[in-house]
């Protein structure tokens, strides 16, 4: 089977079924008489930009990355990333430290950088930590409180409104 045909079959399956694991995807492919190795399937998933999306009921399924956030604002994407990936928020002087699900800090840091908030001097991401450097301790405290409220789902205003009120 040609690679293009296999990729097309994977696209069709992901669009028509809730597939949560590579094994499930491989089983669906085999039902279509398409046989491949796990390594090849893994490369195909990466090439197709498939990601696992976790729903509010804790179920997961593969989706196309570009479909996940199509037509969503940067604030919406950051808010969802905070909710899905950030475990804790800590403020120390003019730093906000986010403990993040391993391998995901770059996502959070890049979204924060994209906002281009003048009070944020920069971000640094490691394996499981995102460090946000602010210009003042006051700004750091405000940002940490805003992020904490989002994680606790206690914000009375939208995330965009909350951030715009801070800076």
C-alpha positions in Angstrom: 0.0 0.0 0.0 1.2 3.5 -0.8 1.9 5.9 2.0 -0.6 8.4 0.6 -3.4 5.8 0.7 -2.6 4.8 4.2 -2.6 8.5 5.3 -5.9 9.0 3.6 -7.4 6.0 5.4 -6.1 7.3 8.8 -7.7 10.7 8.1 -11.0 9.1 7.3 -10.9 6.9 10.4 -10.0 9.8 12.7 -12.8 11.9 11.3 -15.4 9.2 11.5 -14.5 7.4 14.8 -13.5 8.3 18.3 -10.1 6.7 18.4 -8.1 7.1 21.7 -5.0 5.0 21.2 -2.6 3.9 18.5 -3.8 0.3 19.0 -7.4 1.3 18.3 -6.3 3.1 15.2 -4.3 0.1 14.1 -7.3 -2.2 14.7 -9.5 0.1 12.6 -6.8 0.0 9.8 -6.7 -3.8 9.9 -10.4 -3.9 9.4 -9.8 -2.0 6.2 -7.1 -4.5 5.2 -4.3 -2.0 5.9 -1.4 -3.4 7.9 1.4 -1.3 9.3 3.9 -1.3 12.1 3.5 0.7 15.3 6.6 2.8 14.4 5.1 3.6 10.9 1.8 4.5 12.5 3.5 6.7 15.0 5.3 8.6 12.2 2.0 8.9 10.3 0.3 10.4 13.3 3.1 13.0 13.6 3.0 13.8 9.9 -0.8 14.3 10.0 -0.5 16.6 13.0 -2.8 14.4 15.1 -3.0 15.2 18.8 -5.0 13.6 21.7 -7.7 15.8 22.9 -9.1 15.3 26.4 -12.8 16.0 26.9 -14.4 17.3 30.1 -15.5 13.7 30.8 -11.9 12.6 30.8 -12.2 10.6 27.6 -9.5 11.2 24.9 -9.5 10.9 21.1 -7.3 11.8 18.3 -8.0 15.0 16.4 -6.2 17.1 13.9 -4.3 19.9 15.6 -5.4 22.6 13.2 -9.1 21.7 13.9 -8.7 21.9 17.6 -8.3 25.6 17.8 -9.6 26.8 14.5 -11.1 30.2 14.8 -10.3 30.4 18.5 -8.6 33.4 20.0 -5.2 33.4 21.5 -6.7 34.0 24.9 -9.0 31.0 24.5 -6.1 28.8 23.5 -4.0 29.9 26.5 -6.9 29.4 28.9 -7.4 25.9 27.6 -3.7 25.2 27.8 -3.6 26.4 31.4 -6.6 24.2 32.3 -5.3 21.1 30.5 -1.6 21.3 31.3 -0.8 23.5 34.4 -0.8 21.7 37.8 0.3 24.6 40.1 0.9 28.3 40.0 3.4 29.9 42.3 4.5 33.5 42.6 8.0 34.4 43.9 9.1 38.0 43.7 8.7 39.0 40.0 8.5 35.4 38.7 5.4 33.3 38.1 6.3 29.6 38.1 4.0 27.1 36.5 4.4 23.4 37.2 3.2 21.8 33.9 2.5 18.4 32.6 5.9 17.1 31.4 6.8 18.1 27.8 4.0 20.7 27.6 5.7 23.9 29.1 6.7 25.1 25.6 3.1 25.2 24.5 2.1 27.4 27.5 5.2 29.6 27.2 4.8 30.2 23.4 1.1 31.2 23.9 2.1 33.6 26.7 4.8 35.1 24.4 2.3 35.5 21.6 0.2 37.7 23.8 3.0 40.3 23.8 2.0 41.7 27.2 4.5 44.5 27.9 4.7 43.7 31.6 6.1 40.2 30.8 9.8 40.4 30.2 10.0 36.8 28.9 9.3 33.1 29.5 11.5 30.1 29.9 10.3 26.5 29.5 11.8 23.3 30.7 10.7 19.7 30.9 7.9 20.4 33.4 8.2 24.1 34.3 7.3 27.3 32.7 8.9 30.4 34.2 7.3 33.8 33.5 9.5 36.8 34.2 7.6 40.0 34.9 8.9 43.5 35.3 7.5 44.1 38.8 6.5 42.0 41.8 3.0 43.5 41.7 2.5 42.4 38.1 3.7 38.9 39.0 1.2 38.7 41.8 -1.6 39.8 39.6 -0.8 37.3 36.8 -0.4 34.5 39.3 -3.8 35.3 40.8 -5.4 35.4 37.4 -3.9 32.1 36.4 -4.9 30.5 39.7 -8.5 31.7 39.3 -8.6 30.1 35.9 -7.3 26.8 37.2 -9.9 26.9 40.1 -12.6 28.0 37.6 -13.4 31.0 39.9 -13.0 33.8 37.4 -16.2 35.8 37.1 -15.0 37.4 33.8 -13.6 35.9 30.6 -9.9 35.2 30.6 -9.3 37.9 28.1 -11.1 40.5 30.3 -9.2 39.4 33.3 -5.8 39.8 31.6 -6.8 43.1 30.0 -7.8 44.4 33.5 -4.4 43.5 34.9 -2.2 45.3 32.4 
